[in-house]
Amino acid sequence: MPHDHHDHLSPSGHPYRQDNDGPLTYWQQMEIAVRELLIEKGVTTPSEIAAQIDAMDARSPANGAAVVARAWVDPEFKVRLLADASAASREMGFDIGPLNLIAVENTENTHNLIVCTLCSCYPRNLLGLPPDWYKTREYRSRAVREPRAVLREFGVDLPDSMQVRVHDSTADMRYIVLPARPAGTDGMTEVALADLVTRDSMIGTGLPRTSG
């Protein structure tokens, strides 16, 4: 279930930084050991692993932007997306695997923010690799404690009357924000609308670009 959080005290600094120079974590060591064992046993090859990594790295927020744009122009698709985001994404040809994907809609009264407080669970098949700041302990903790302060640091200053809902991803359940369609875009094509959708707007730390 999503966690609802509201106003808290003002924050310490942004941007969030991740230190990649420290020793390998337990999970990094485990990944190396399993990978080497699979290669040694002939289950896979280094080239196959490299090809899969390249395919994963090639994923980008453009997939998610296409889903959002379709929801903006197709009310029936939007209903299906909010009811079952996994099935709706597959309907557009995006294989998100067995994950339970949930789309949460920004409205004039509610703004949604996505976080993974335990690690960095993220809908990679739709949004690509998570940004470094999403994986930091500071974002993971402060997004829950003081979401409005975090949003202000990203340039999203919301009125006090707007509810902020924080959704905590898990290994089995991921979220994507359906941002509100920008005003003045009624005549734009679906492809043009997708260009307005940013990665951060689908996490909740940003808003779509304006048509101007």
BALOBA-1460 file (C-alpha; in Angstrom, 3 decimals):
// residues 212
<rec num="1" residu="m" x="0.000" y="0.000" z="0.000"/>
<rec num="2" residu="p" x="1.253" y="3.540" z="-0.665"/>
<rec num="3" residu="h" x="2.304" y="5.627" z="2.282"/>
<rec num="4" residu="d" x="0.744" y="9.069" z="2.679"/>
<rec num="5" residu="h" x="3.004" y="11.752" z="4.100"/>
<rec num="6" residu="h" x="2.608" y="15.467" z="4.489"/>
<rec num="7" residu="d" x="4.591" y="18.533" z="5.503"/>
<rec num="8" residu="h" x="7.757" y="18.345" z="7.580"/>
<rec num="9" residu="l" x="10.725" y="20.561" z="8.402"/>
<rec num="10" residu="s" x="13.024" y="22.125" z="5.814"/>
<rec num="11" residu="p" x="15.937" y="20.036" z="4.505"/>
<rec num="12" residu="s" x="19.655" y="19.901" z="4.253"/>
<rec num="13" residu="g" x="21.260" y="20.364" z="0.880"/>
<rec num="14" residu="h" x="20.579" y="19.054" z="-2.620"/>
<rec num="15" residu="p" x="21.729" y="17.544" z="-4.963"/>
<rec num="16" residu="y" x="21.978" y="14.019" z="-3.624"/>
<rec num="17" residu="r" x="25.320" y="12.370" z="-4.275"/>
<rec num="18" residu="q" x="26.278" y="8.745" z="-4.322"/>
<rec num="19" residu="d" x="29.763" y="7.613" z="-3.328"/>
<rec num="20" residu="n" x="30.863" y="4.912" z="-5.777"/>
<rec num="21" residu="d" x="34.458" y="4.745" z="-4.548"/>
<rec num="22" residu="g" x="33.849" y="2.609" z="-1.469"/>
<rec num="23" residu="p" x="34.390" y="-1.140" z="-1.084"/>
<rec num="24" residu="l" x="32.106" y="-3.579" z="-2.868"/>
<rec num="25" residu="t" x="28.835" y="-4.288" z="-1.103"/>
<rec num="26" residu="y" x="27.718" y="-7.788" z="-0.199"/>
<rec num="27" residu="w" x="25.351" y="-7.835" z="-3.179"/>
<rec num="28" residu="q" x="28.024" y="-6.632" z="-5.593"/>
<rec num="29" residu="q" x="30.347" y="-9.388" z="-4.406"/>
<rec num="30" residu="m" x="27.515" y="-11.906" z="-4.737"/>
<rec num="31" residu="e" x="26.764" y="-10.764" z="-8.293"/>
<rec num="32" residu="i" x="30.392" y="-11.214" z="-9.320"/>
<rec num="33" residu="a" x="30.553" y="-14.686" z="-7.737"/>
<rec num="34" residu="v" x="27.315" y="-15.868" z="-9.371"/>
<rec num="35" residu="r" x="28.287" y="-14.440" z="-12.750"/>
<rec num="36" residu="e" x="31.671" y="-16.144" z="-12.697"/>
<rec num="37" residu="l" x="30.085" y="-19.430" z="-11.611"/>
<rec num="38" residu="l" x="27.508" y="-19.321" z="-14.426"/>
<rec num="39" residu="i" x="30.265" y="-18.712" z="-16.960"/>
<rec num="40" residu="e" x="32.436" y="-21.467" z="-15.499"/>
<rec num="41" residu="k" x="29.525" y="-23.963" z="-15.664"/>
<rec num="42" residu="g" x="28.742" y="-23.030" z="-19.262"/>
<rec num="43" residu="v" x="25.280" y="-21.678" z="-18.457"/>
<rec num="44" residu="t" x="26.085" y="-18.401" z="-20.157"/>
<rec num="45" residu="t" x="29.003" y="-16.586" z="-21.752"/>
<rec num="46" residu="p" x="30.623" y="-13.196" z="-21.163"/>
<rec num="47" residu="s" x="29.329" y="-11.999" z="-24.542"/>
<rec num="48" residu="e" x="25.751" y="-12.985" z="-23.670"/>
<rec num="49" residu="i" x="26.012" y="-11.153" z="-20.365"/>
<rec num="50" residu="a" x="27.433" y="-8.080" z="-22.104"/>
<rec num="51" residu="a" x="24.625" y="-8.158" z="-24.679"/>
<rec num="52" residu="q" x="21.989" y="-8.313" z="-21.948"/>
<rec num="53" residu="i" x="23.630" y="-5.428" z="-20.071"/>
<rec num="54" residu="d" x="23.673" y="-3.372" z="-23.282"/>
<rec num="55" residu="a" x="19.984" y="-4.124" z="-23.823"/>
<rec num="56" residu="m" x="19.173" y="-3.037" z="-20.284"/>
<rec num="57" residu="d" x="21.259" y="0.113" z="-20.592"/>
<rec num="58" residu="a" x="19.468" y="0.979" z="-23.854"/>
<rec num="59" residu="r" x="16.149" y="1.350" z="-22.039"/>
<rec num="60" residu="s" x="15.198" y="4.970" z="-21.600"/>
<rec num="61" residu="p" x="12.422" y="7.155" z="-20.199"/>
<rec num="62" residu="a" x="11.069" y="7.364" z="-23.767"/>
<rec num="63" residu="n" x="9.153" y="4.129" z="-23.133"/>
<rec num="64" residu="g" x="7.378" y="5.586" z="-20.127"/>
<rec num="65" residu="a" x="6.825" y="8.882" z="-21.942"/>
<rec num="66" residu="a" x="5.031" y="7.012" z="-24.727"/>
<rec num="67" residu="v" x="2.744" y="5.378" z="-22.170"/>
<rec num="68" residu="v" x="1.954" y="8.720" z="-20.537"/>
<rec num="69" residu="a" x="1.265" y="10.413" z="-23.875"/>
<rec num="70" residu="r" x="-1.091" y="7.606" z="-24.879"/>
<rec num="71" residu="a" x="-2.994" y="8.078" z="-21.621"/>
<rec num="72" residu="w" x="-3.249" y="11.806" z="-22.301"/>
<rec num="73" residu="v" x="-4.863" y="11.325" z="-25.713"/>
<rec num="74" residu="d" x="-6.835" y="8.107" z="-25.151"/>
<rec num="75" residu="p" x="-9.261" y="8.211" z="-22.194"/>
<rec num="76" residu="e" x="-10.030" y="4.490" z="-22.449"/>
<rec num="77" residu="f" x="-6.338" y="3.613" z="-22.349"/>
<rec num="78" residu="k" x="-5.940" y="5.894" z="-19.327"/>
<rec num="79" residu="v" x="-8.646" y="3.935" z="-17.502"/>
<rec num="80" residu="r" x="-6.848" y="0.676" z="-18.313"/>
<rec num="81" residu="l" x="-3.499" y="2.130" z="-17.236"/>
<rec num="82" residu="l" x="-4.797" y="3.231" z="-13.847"/>
<rec num="83" residu="a" x="-6.553" y="-0.115" z="-13.365"/>
<rec num="84" residu="d" x="-3.611" y="-2.319" z="-14.431"/>
<rec num="85" residu="a" x="-0.459" y="-0.513" z="-15.502"/>
<rec num="86" residu="s" x="1.348" y="-3.781" z="-16.180"/>
<rec num="87" residu="a" x="-1.226" y="-4.924" z="-18.743"/>
<rec num="88" residu="a" x="-1.524" y="-1.467" z="-20.296"/>
<rec num="89" residu="s" x="2.260" y="-1.246" z="-20.759"/>
<rec num="90" residu="r" x="2.330" y="-4.685" z="-22.379"/>
<rec num="91" residu="e" x="-0.518" y="-3.562" z="-24.625"/>
<rec num="92" residu="m" x="1.894" y="-0.950" z="-26.028"/>
<rec num="93" residu="g" x="4.598" y="-3.561" z="-26.545"/>
<rec num="94" residu="f" x="6.681" y="-2.872" z="-23.433"/>
<rec num="95" residu="d" x="7.661" y="-6.060" z="-21.618"/>
<rec num="96" residu="i" x="7.916" y="-5.191" z="-17.943"/>
<rec num="97" residu="g" x="8.285" y="-8.773" z="-16.794"/>
<rec num="98" residu="p" x="6.322" y="-10.208" z="-13.875"/>
<rec num="99" residu="l" x="6.333" y="-7.002" z="-11.832"/>
<rec num="100" residu="n" x="3.156" y="-5.431" z="-10.535"/>
<rec num="101" residu="l" x="3.296" y="-1.930" z="-12.001"/>
<rec num="102" residu="i" x="0.969" y="0.694" z="-10.542"/>
<rec num="103" residu="a" x="0.253" y="4.044" z="-12.195"/>
<rec num="104" residu="v" x="-0.695" y="6.916" z="-9.883"/>
<rec num="105" residu="e" x="-2.252" y="10.047" z="-11.346"/>
<rec num="106" residu="n" x="-1.382" y="13.620" z="-10.482"/>
<rec num="107" residu="t" x="-4.479" y="15.793" z="-10.254"/>
<rec num="108" residu="e" x="-5.272" y="19.356" z="-9.311"/>
<rec num="109" residu="n" x="-5.533" y="18.185" z="-5.695"/>
<rec num="110" residu="t" x="-2.863" y="15.453" z="-5.428"/>
<rec num="111" residu="h" x="0.807" y="15.158" z="-6.322"/>
<rec num="112" residu="n" x="2.525" y="11.761" z="-6.216"/>
<rec num="113" residu="l" x="6.159" y="11.048" z="-5.402"/>
<rec num="114" residu="i" x="7.924" y="7.711" z="-5.900"/>
<rec num="115" residu="v" x="10.700" y="6.313" z="-3.722"/>
<rec num="116" residu="c" x="12.180" y="2.992" z="-2.688"/>
<rec num="117" residu="t" x="13.115" y="3.261" z="0.955"/>
<rec num="118" residu="l" x="14.895" y="-0.107" z="1.117"/>
<rec num="119" residu="c" x="17.105" y="0.038" z="-1.988"/>
<rec num="120" residu="s" x="16.433" y="1.417" z="-5.476"/>
<rec num="121" residu="c" x="13.491" y="-0.542" z="-6.932"/>
<rec num="122" residu="y" x="12.489" y="1.264" z="-10.104"/>
<rec num="123" residu="p" x="10.488" y="0.505" z="-13.303"/>
<rec num="124" residu="r" x="13.603" y="0.220" z="-15.464"/>
<rec num="125" residu="n" x="11.840" y="-1.247" z="-18.495"/>
<rec num="126" residu="l" x="9.853" y="1.967" z="-18.808"/>
<rec num="127" residu="l" x="12.193" y="4.578" z="-17.334"/>
<rec num="128" residu="g" x="15.659" y="3.156" z="-17.987"/>
<rec num="129" residu="l" x="18.344" y="3.235" z="-15.335"/>
<rec num="130" residu="p" x="17.460" y="5.101" z="-12.129"/>
<rec num="131" residu="p" x="19.281" y="8.400" z="-11.563"/>
<rec num="132" residu="d" x="22.043" y="8.303" z="-8.975"/>
<rec num="133" residu="w" x="20.155" y="10.564" z="-6.585"/>
<rec num="134" residu="y" x="17.214" y="8.128" z="-6.507"/>
<rec num="135" residu="k" x="19.503" y="5.485" z="-4.991"/>
<rec num="136" residu="t" x="21.001" y="7.653" z="-2.273"/>
<rec num="137" residu="r" x="20.111" y="7.137" z="1.367"/>
<rec num="138" residu="e" x="19.315" y="10.832" z="1.708"/>
<rec num="139" residu="y" x="16.609" y="10.797" z="-0.957"/>
<rec num="140" residu="r" x="15.238" y="7.463" z="0.209"/>
<rec num="141" residu="s" x="14.759" y="8.743" z="3.749"/>
<rec num="142" residu="r" x="13.890" y="12.394" z="3.181"/>
<rec num="143" residu="a" x="11.318" y="11.724" z="0.459"/>
<rec num="144" residu="v" x="9.263" y="10.024" z="3.171"/>
<rec num="145" residu="r" x="10.006" y="12.390" z="6.048"/>
<rec num="146" residu="e" x="9.777" y="15.722" z="4.261"/>
<rec num="147" residu="p" x="8.465" y="15.275" z="0.705"/>
<rec num="148" residu="r" x="7.543" y="18.912" z="0.176"/>
<rec num="149" residu="a" x="11.034" y="20.047" z="1.067"/>
<rec num="150" residu="v" x="12.536" y="17.502" z="-1.317"/>
<rec num="151" residu="l" x="10.182" y="18.618" z="-4.083"/>
<rec num="152" residu="r" x="11.139" y="22.260" z="-3.569"/>
<rec num="153" residu="e" x="14.791" y="21.325" z="-4.043"/>
<rec num="154" residu="f" x="13.831" y="19.844" z="-7.408"/>
<rec num="155" residu="g" x="11.993" y="23.052" z="-8.311"/>
<rec num="156" residu="v" x="8.473" y="21.777" z="-7.617"/>
<rec num="157" residu="d" x="6.854" y="24.192" z="-5.161"/>
<rec num="158" residu="l" x="3.338" y="22.990" z="-4.440"/>
<rec num="159" residu="p" x="0.537" y="24.941" z="-2.754"/>
<rec num="160" residu="d" x="-0.298" y="23.958" z="0.808"/>
<rec num="161" residu="s" x="-3.736" y="22.855" z="-0.325"/>
<rec num="162" residu="m" x="-2.311" y="20.089" z="-2.517"/>
<rec num="163" residu="q" x="-1.892" y="16.666" z="-0.946"/>
<rec num="164" residu="v" x="1.465" y="14.944" z="-1.436"/>
<rec num="165" residu="r" x="1.348" y="11.151" z="-1.547"/>
<rec num="166" residu="v" x="4.580" y="9.166" z="-1.273"/>
<rec num="167" residu="h" x="4.579" y="5.653" z="-2.742"/>
<rec num="168" residu="d" x="7.199" y="3.179" z="-1.558"/>
<rec num="169" residu="s" x="8.294" y="0.688" z="-4.224"/>
<rec num="170" residu="t" x="9.224" y="-2.898" z="-3.430"/>
<rec num="171" residu="a" x="10.966" y="-5.757" z="-5.207"/>
<rec num="172" residu="d" x="7.599" y="-6.934" z="-6.539"/>
<rec num="173" residu="m" x="5.724" y="-3.670" z="-6.949"/>
<rec num="174" residu="r" x="6.827" y="-0.562" z="-8.832"/>
<rec num="175" residu="y" x="5.132" y="2.771" z="-9.451"/>
<rec num="176" residu="i" x="5.017" y="5.272" z="-12.288"/>
<rec num="177" residu="v" x="3.477" y="8.720" z="-12.012"/>
<rec num="178" residu="l" x="0.959" y="9.811" z="-14.636"/>
<rec num="179" residu="p" x="1.627" y="13.554" z="-14.596"/>
<rec num="180" residu="a" x="-1.081" y="16.057" z="-15.428"/>
<rec num="181" residu="r" x="-1.185" y="17.047" z="-19.082"/>
<rec num="182" residu="p" x="0.201" y="20.579" z="-19.562"/>
<rec num="183" residu="a" x="-2.247" y="23.295" z="-20.474"/>
<rec num="184" residu="g" x="-2.328" y="24.491" z="-24.063"/>
<rec num="185" residu="t" x="-1.492" y="21.117" z="-25.620"/>
<rec num="186" residu="d" x="-4.898" y="20.217" z="-27.045"/>
<rec num="187" residu="g" x="-3.731" y="20.320" z="-30.661"/>
<rec num="188" residu="m" x="-0.509" y="18.369" z="-30.186"/>
<rec num="189" residu="t" x="0.070" y="14.873" z="-31.539"/>
<rec num="190" residu="e" x="0.794" y="11.911" z="-29.308"/>
<rec num="191" residu="v" x="4.428" y="11.896" z="-30.449"/>
<rec num="192" residu="a" x="4.829" y="15.595" z="-29.679"/>
<rec num="193" residu="l" x="3.214" y="15.138" z="-26.283"/>
<rec num="194" residu="a" x="5.661" y="12.344" z="-25.429"/>
<rec num="195" residu="d" x="8.496" y="14.854" z="-25.913"/>
<rec num="196" residu="l" x="7.046" y="16.901" z="-23.042"/>
<rec num="197" residu="v" x="7.207" y="14.002" z="-20.593"/>
<rec num="198" residu="t" x="10.391" y="13.982" z="-18.511"/>
<rec num="199" residu="r" x="11.860" y="11.171" z="-16.466"/>
<rec num="200" residu="d" x="11.479" y="13.198" z="-13.275"/>
<rec num="201" residu="s" x="7.811" y="13.896" z="-14.006"/>
<rec num="202" residu="m" x="7.217" y="10.124" z="-14.001"/>
<rec num="203" residu="i" x="9.006" y="9.810" z="-10.634"/>
<rec num="204" residu="g" x="7.210" y="12.834" z="-9.236"/>
<rec num="205" residu="t" x="10.255" y="15.030" z="-8.629"/>
<rec num="206" residu="g" x="9.488" y="17.086" z="-11.717"/>
<rec num="207" residu="l" x="6.722" y="18.280" z="-14.006"/>
<rec num="208" residu="p" x="6.268" y="17.841" z="-17.759"/>
<rec num="209" residu="r" x="7.710" y="20.457" z="-20.064"/>
<rec num="210" residu="t" x="5.326" y="23.136" z="-21.289"/>
<rec num="211" residu="s" x="4.292" y="23.279" z="-24.923"/>
<rec num="212" residu="g" x="5.837" y="26.701" z="-25.312"/>
